[in-house]
Amino acid sequence: MSEEIKYFSQMPEVPDFDLAEPFYKEGVKWTTRHNFELEKKHVDKVVIHDVTLRDGDQTPGSVFLEDERLRIADALAEMKVPRIEAGMPNVSKAVENSMRRMVARKYPDTKVYSFIRAVEADVDLSKDIGCDGIIIEYCVNPVIIKHAYKKTPQWVAENLIKCINHAKEVGFEDVAFMGWDWFRTPIEFTKPLIQELYDKTELDGLVIVDTYGCSTPDAVEEMFRLFKGWFPRLRLEFHGHTDNGCGCGNVLAALWGGAEVIHTSLNGMGERCGNIPTEEVAVLCEIHKGIKTGMDLTKIAPACEVTSVISKIPVPAGKPVTGTRALCIESGVSLDIEYKMMNNKDYKVTNIYDSFSPDIVGRQDKIHPVLGKNSGKSSIKLMAEQYGIEMTDEEVLKVMEMVKDEAYVTKSGVSDSMFLKFVNDVKEK
């Protein structure tokens, strides 16, 4: 529209708005233009660091065998995930052996990282395995350091400096420090620790961790902004959990604050409520924000499926990206719009009820109507068209009433087979 109109009623007619990239692409996506037009900051790219085989392996009740670990790593490599956190090699021979086999695969687009304690022997083992990089972990929460570990600030700093410098001496080009329980720790405690590591080592990366899923996006953005300003040489990484429901929001906040790497896991596996899901972050970045991950999104669904089978943890029906219910529509009002737009000769548009097409993430199923108590006449017409059935308006109305009655009796959706029975019953009368 060329000029602003004060009152809605002054519009002579409903205007046409252009549907175009980056928020619309025919047959691919229709997300909100405001993600792009109203954003205050833009990030061009992000590196995904998948922790399924380490933090995801800590999911209660789930056990990954050696071959299973390799199968998941292969799936991640097919997705072109830039970095795999392959495990803690000191935990077991199964983990160590699987890591050696991953390295031997020489994945073309994926680097293999080791997650270790601040122990020189762990550094040496990771180097012997052939890992591309390592993440050295230690708690930064002063309550835990003092009262559980019984350590002093001097001991923590000296031990980390010794371990980081040893990693550099043995040839690791990428060494990161993960300070876990970061967000429950005062900044006046973490800043001098990182300052000492910054000045006395050649540390490459700093992983800022919301270990217990308690941070909110505003706090995350400001935390990253502060530490990026203080320590510009360091690559900042965000590792978060989803306990308070802010997982993906915190990801964007971390990126706005200066993070370059985001830690995630397939299906959101991890302790308690889990880690931030790899598949959700990939779609959020690529589809909804135009942030490049370098990943092949079409391999997402197969990777999530094989991980679910191996872990014996089903994907929730209502889960974003991969849940079965994500493609189901029962509302009669919604399906009426779908039907009318499908049969509109003057204006064609795709992705009315899916912000992105399921095949973009490698799903074989499509958006489909589900019959139930909320079904309307267009719902019946859409189902009839799927099966090539011609119905009169009277027949449509009768079948709709039968569907509604059935749903209230069974207190569930109405299956396709039951729908076909109702159609047959109506047509035989």
C-alpha positions in Angstrom: 0.0 0.0 0.0 1.4 3.4 -1.0 0.2 5.4 2.0 -0.9 4.7 5.5 -4.6 4.5 6.1 -5.8 5.6 9.5 -9.0 3.5 9.6 -9.4 0.0 8.4 -12.9 0.8 7.0 -11.3 3.4 4.7 -9.7 0.7 2.6 -11.6 0.5 -0.7 -11.0 -3.3 -0.9 -8.8 -5.9 0.6 -5.3 -5.2 -0.8 -3.0 -7.8 -2.3 0.3 -8.3 -0.6 3.3 -9.8 -2.3 4.2 -13.3 -1.2 7.9 -13.7 -1.9 11.3 -14.7 -0.5 12.6 -14.8 2.2 9.3 -15.6 3.9 7.4 -17.3 1.1 8.4 -19.8 -1.6 5.8 -21.8 -3.5 5.6 -25.4 -2.3 8.3 -24.8 0.2 7.3 -22.4 3.0 5.1 -19.6 4.1 6.4 -18.2 7.4 6.0 -14.7 8.8 7.5 -11.8 7.0 8.0 -10.1 10.3 10.8 -12.5 11.2 12.8 -10.7 8.5 11.3 -7.2 8.4 11.2 -6.5 12.1 14.4 -8.1 13.2 16.9 -5.8 14.8 19.9 -8.0 14.3 20.8 -10.5 11.6 23.1 -13.5 11.7 24.2 -15.0 8.4 25.3 -18.4 9.6 25.6 -20.8 12.6 27.5 -24.0 13.3 25.4 -26.8 14.8 27.3 -29.0 17.3 25.2 -32.1 17.9 25.5 -33.7 21.4 23.2 -36.7 20.9 26.0 -39.2 21.5 27.2 -37.5 24.7 24.5 -35.4 26.5 21.8 -37.3 24.6 23.3 -40.5 25.8 22.6 -39.4 29.4 18.8 -39.6 28.8 17.5 -41.7 31.6 16.6 -45.2 30.5 18.3 -45.0 27.1 21.4 -47.1 26.2 23.4 -46.8 23.0 25.5 -49.8 22.0 28.7 -49.4 20.0 27.1 -50.1 16.6 24.1 -48.0 17.4 26.3 -45.0 18.2 28.0 -45.4 14.9 24.6 -45.6 13.1 23.5 -42.3 14.7 26.8 -40.7 13.8 26.3 -41.8 10.2 22.8 -40.2 10.2 24.2 -37.0 11.6 26.9 -37.0 8.9 24.3 -37.5 6.2 22.6 -34.4 7.5 26.0 -32.6 7.2 25.9 -31.6 10.8 29.2 -29.6 11.1 30.3 -31.1 14.5 29.4 -34.3 16.4 30.2 -34.5 20.1 31.0 -38.2 19.8 31.2 -39.0 23.6 33.4 -39.1 26.6 36.0 -41.7 25.6 37.0 -42.5 29.2 33.5 -43.7 30.0 33.7 -47.1 28.4 35.4 -49.1 25.6 32.2 -49.1 23.6 32.2 -45.3 23.5 36.0 -45.1 22.8 35.7 -47.8 20.0 32.7 -46.1 18.4 34.6 -42.8 18.4 37.6 -44.4 16.7 35.3 -45.9 14.0 33.7 -42.5 13.4 37.1 -40.9 12.9 38.0 -43.7 10.5 34.9 -42.9 8.4 36.4 -39.5 7.5 33.1 -37.8 7.2 33.4 -35.1 4.5 31.2 -32.5 6.1 31.4 -33.4 9.8 34.1 -33.1 12.4 34.3 -35.4 15.4 34.7 -33.8 18.8 35.6 -35.4 22.2 34.1 -34.3 25.5 36.5 -34.7 28.3 37.3 -33.9 32.0 40.1 -31.5 32.8 42.5 -34.4 32.9 45.6 -34.7 30.7 45.0 -38.4 30.2 41.7 -37.6 28.6 43.4 -35.2 26.3 45.9 -37.8 25.3 43.2 -40.4 24.7 41.2 -38.0 22.5 44.3 -37.2 20.5 45.1 -40.9 20.0 41.6 -41.5 18.8 42.1 -38.8 16.2 39.4 -36.3 17.2 39.2 -33.0 15.4 38.6 -31.0 18.5 37.9 -31.3 22.2 35.7 -29.7 24.8 37.1 -29.6 28.3 34.4 -29.4 31.0 34.4 -28.2 34.5 31.8 -26.7 36.8 31.9 -22.9 37.4 29.3 -22.7 40.1 31.1 -21.6 43.3 28.7 -23.4 45.6 29.6 -26.7 43.9 33.3 -26.0 43.6 33.6 -25.1 47.3 31.2 -27.5 49.0 31.0 -30.5 46.7 34.4 -30.6 45.0 36.3 -28.9 47.9 38.5 -27.0 45.5 39.9 -23.5 45.6 39.9 -20.9 42.8 43.6 -21.3 42.4 43.3 -25.0 41.9 40.5 -24.7 39.3 42.4 -22.1 37.3 45.8 -23.9 37.4 44.2 -27.2 36.5 42.3 -25.8 33.5 45.3 -23.8 32.3 47.5 -26.9 32.5 45.0 -29.1 30.6 44.2 -26.5 27.9 48.0 -25.9 27.3 48.6 -29.6 27.2 45.9 -30.0 24.5 47.6 -27.3 22.4 51.0 -28.9 22.9 49.8 -32.3 21.6 48.4 -30.7 18.5 44.8 -29.9 19.0 43.8 -27.0 16.8 40.4 -26.5 18.4 40.1 -26.5 22.2 37.0 -25.2 24.0 36.2 -24.8 27.6 32.7 -25.7 28.8 31.8 -24.0 32.0 28.8 -25.9 33.2 26.1 -24.4 35.5 27.1 -21.1 34.1 23.8 -19.3 34.4 23.5 -20.0 38.2 26.9 -18.5 38.7 27.6 -14.8 39.4 29.5 -13.0 36.6 32.0 -11.7 39.1 33.1 -15.3 39.5 33.1 -16.4 35.8 34.8 -13.3 34.4 38.1 -13.5 36.3 38.3 -17.2 35.5 37.9 -16.7 31.8 40.3 -13.7 32.0 43.0 -16.0 33.4 42.3 -18.7 30.7 42.3 -16.0 28.0 45.6 -14.5 29.1 47.5 -17.8 29.9 46.3 -20.2 27.2 45.5 -20.3 23.5 41.9 -21.3 24.2 39.8 -21.2 21.1 36.2 -21.5 22.3 34.1 -20.9 25.3 30.9 -22.9 25.8 28.4 -21.0 28.0 26.0 -23.5 29.5 22.4 -23.3 30.8 22.8 -26.7 32.4 19.6 -26.7 34.3 17.4 -24.9 31.8 16.6 -21.9 33.9 17.7 -18.9 31.7 15.5 -16.7 29.6 16.3 -15.1 26.2 17.0 -11.6 27.5 19.6 -12.9 30.0 21.2 -15.2 27.4 21.6 -12.4 24.9 23.2 -10.0 27.4 25.5 -12.7 28.8 26.9 -13.4 25.3 27.2 -9.7 24.5 29.2 -9.1 27.7 31.6 -12.0 27.2 32.0 -11.4 23.5 33.0 -7.8 24.3 35.4 -8.8 27.1 37.0 -11.7 25.2 36.8 -11.1 21.4 39.3 -13.7 20.5 37.1 -16.5 21.8 34.5 -18.3 19.7 31.4 -18.4 21.9 29.1 -21.4 22.0 25.7 -22.0 23.6 24.7 -25.2 25.3 21.2 -25.2 26.7 18.4 -27.4 28.2 14.7 -27.0 27.8 13.4 -27.3 31.3 11.7 -23.9 31.4 10.5 -24.0 27.8 12.9 -21.3 26.5 15.2 -23.5 24.6 14.9 -22.3 21.0 14.2 -18.7 22.1 17.5 -18.9 24.0 19.3 -20.1 20.8 18.2 -17.0 18.9 19.2 -14.8 21.9 22.6 -16.4 22.1 23.1 -15.7 18.4 22.0 -12.1 18.7 24.6 -11.8 21.6 27.5 -13.1 19.5 27.4 -16.9 19.7 28.7 -18.7 16.7 28.0 -22.3 17.7 24.8 -23.9 19.1 24.8 -27.3 20.9 21.7 -29.5 20.1 20.6 -33.1 20.2 18.3 -35.2 18.0 14.8 -35.4 19.3 15.8 -33.2 22.1 17.4 -36.1 23.9 19.3 -35.3 27.2 18.9 -35.2 30.9 15.6 -34.3 32.5 13.6 -32.4 29.8 16.4 -32.7 27.4 18.7 -30.6 25.2 17.5 -28.2 22.6 16.4 -30.3 19.5 18.8 -30.3 16.5 15.9 -30.6 14.1 14.0 -27.6 15.6 17.0 -25.4 15.6 17.9 -26.3 12.0 14.3 -25.4 10.8 14.1 -22.3 13.0 17.3 -21.0 11.5 17.0 -22.0 7.9 13.2 -21.6 7.3 12.1 -18.9 9.8 15.2 -16.7 10.0 17.3 -17.3 6.9 20.4 -18.3 9.0 22.5 -20.8 7.1 23.5 -24.0 8.9 25.1 -25.8 5.9 23.0 -28.8 6.8 20.9 -31.0 4.5 17.4 -30.6 6.0 15.9 -33.4 3.9 17.9 -35.9 6.1 16.3 -34.7 9.3 13.3 -37.0 9.5 15.3 -40.2 8.8 17.9 -39.2 11.4 15.3 -38.5 14.0 13.5 -41.7 13.3 16.5 -44.0 13.6 17.5 -42.2 16.8 14.0 -42.7 18.2 14.1 -46.4 17.4 17.6 -47.0 18.8 16.9 -45.0 22.0 13.4 -46.5 22.4 12.1 -43.0 23.1 9.1 -42.3 20.9 8.8 -38.9 19.2 5.8 -37.1 20.9 2.9 -36.7 18.5 2.7 -32.9 19.0 6.5 -32.3 18.6 7.5 -29.6 16.2 9.1 -30.6 12.9 8.8 -34.4 13.3 5.6 -35.1 15.3 2.8 -37.0 13.6 0.2 -34.5 14.8 2.1 -31.6 13.2 0.5 -32.5 9.9 -3.1 -33.2 11.1 -6.0 -30.7 10.7 -9.4 -31.4 12.1 -11.0 -27.9 12.5 -13.8 -27.5 10.0 -13.1 -23.8 9.7 -9.5 -24.5 8.8 -10.3 -27.2 6.3 -13.0 -25.0 4.7 -10.3 -22.4 3.9 -8.1 -25.2 2.6 -10.8 -26.4 0.3 -11.7 -23.0 -1.0 -8.1 -22.1 -1.7 -7.5 -25.3 -3.4 -10.5 -24.6 -5.7 -9.7 -20.9 -6.2 -9.0 -20.2 -9.9 -7.9 -16.6 -9.4 -5.3 -16.9 -6.6 -3.2 -19.9 -5.8 -1.0 -20.2 -2.7 0.7 -23.0 -1.0 1.6 -23.8 2.6 -1.6 -22.4 4.1 -1.5 -24.7 7.1 2.2 -25.7 7.2 4.8 -23.0 7.5 7.1 -25.4 5.6 6.4 -28.4 3.5 7.0 -31.7 5.2 9.3 -33.0 2.4 11.7 -30.2 3.2 12.8 -32.1 6.3 12.6 -35.5 4.6 9.1 -36.5 5.7 7.1 -38.7 3.4 3.7 -37.9 4.8 1.7 -34.8 3.9 -0.7 -32.3 5.6 -4.0 -34.2 5.8 -7.5 -33.7 7.1 -8.6 -35.6 10.2 -12.3 -36.2 10.7 -13.9 -35.7 14.1 -16.2 -33.6 16.2 -15.0 -30.3 14.6 -15.5 -31.5 10.9 -17.5 -29.4 8.5 -18.8 -29.9 5.0 -15.5 -29.0 3.4 -13.8 -31.6 5.6 -16.0 -34.2 4.0 -15.5 -32.9 0.5 -11.7 -32.9 0.9 -11.7 -36.5 2.1 -14.1 -37.5 -0.7 -11.7 -35.9 -3.3 -8.8 -37.8 -1.8 -10.6 -41.1 -2.6 -12.1 -39.9 -5.9 -15.6 -40.0 -4.6 -18.3 -37.8 -6.0 -20.9 -36.7 -3.5 -24.0 -34.5 -3.6 -24.5 -31.7 -1.1 -27.1 -33.8 0.7 -24.8 -36.8 1.0 -22.0 -34.5 2.3 -24.3 -33.2 5.0 -25.5 -36.7 6.1 -21.9 -38.0 6.2 -20.8 -35.0 8.2 -23.5 -35.6 10.8 -22.5 -39.3 11.1 -18.9 -38.3 11.5 -19.7 -35.9 14.4 -22.0 -38.4 16.1 -19.3 -41.1 15.9 -16.6 -38.8 17.3 -18.8 -37.9 20.3 -19.5 -41.6 21.0 -15.9 -42.8 20.6 -14.4 -39.6 22.0 -11.7 -39.8 19.3 -11.1 -39.0 15.6 -12.9 -40.9 12.9 -10.7 -43.1 10.7 -10.7 -43.2 7.0 -12.2 -46.7 6.9 -15.1 -45.5 9.1 -15.5 -42.5 6.8 -15.7 -44.8 3.8 -18.3 -46.9 5.6 -20.5 -43.9 6.3 -20.2 -42.8 2.6 -21.2 -46.3 1.5 -24.1 -46.4 4.0 -25.4 -43.0 2.7 -25.1 -44.0 -0.9 -26.9 -47.3 -0.4 -30.0 -45.6 1.1 
